[in-house]
Amino acid sequence: MKDVSDENYYLVREDVLTESMQKTLEAKRLLQNGEETTIWDAVKRVGLSRSAFYKYRDTVFPFHSVVQERILTIFLQLEDREGALAELLRTVAEAECNVLTIHQTIPIQGRANVTLSLDVTAMTMELNTFLQTLKRLPFIESADVVSSGAY
């Protein structure tokens, strides 16, 4: 499994992005604005393969969407331990994040998946620090950013 504990996030100028990344952003814009209704149609219109779109869709975001919406969605895999979700939510609250939605699967083979959507407008720490704090909890097996205000 990929170790994402040392992931960092950067703000870069559009002209240094690869062509595939730029086309992914354009395809996402088409889908968000309703100009295209399927991923297939959006990638076809911008001249991008679906595999490239899926590779970059959760990793590149337009700056304005991240700034406008301070919503962070995180996917976590937890060991099934008594009090784990409560401790996770306590950690989120200590960072002054507001929980918008929680989805937890039924634990199977001692593991449960949790998706949290958080309003991070008042968050007291940087995103990387927050993610590392979550990943250091003893029952967290993985924590990945699904989106940060962008589609």
Salt bridges, closest charged atoms under 4 A:
GLU7 OE2 - LYS2 NZ 3.55
ASP15 OD1 - ARG13 NE 2.83
GLU19 OE2 - LYS23 NZ 2.96
GLU26 OE2 - ARG29 NH2 2.64
GLU35 OE2 - ARG29 NH1 2.79
GLU35 OE1 - ARG45 NH2 3.37
GLU36 OE2 - ARG45 NH1 3.14
ASP58 OD2 - ARG57 NE 3.74
GLU79 OE1 - ARG81 NE 3.20
GLU141 OE2 - ARG111 NE 2.48
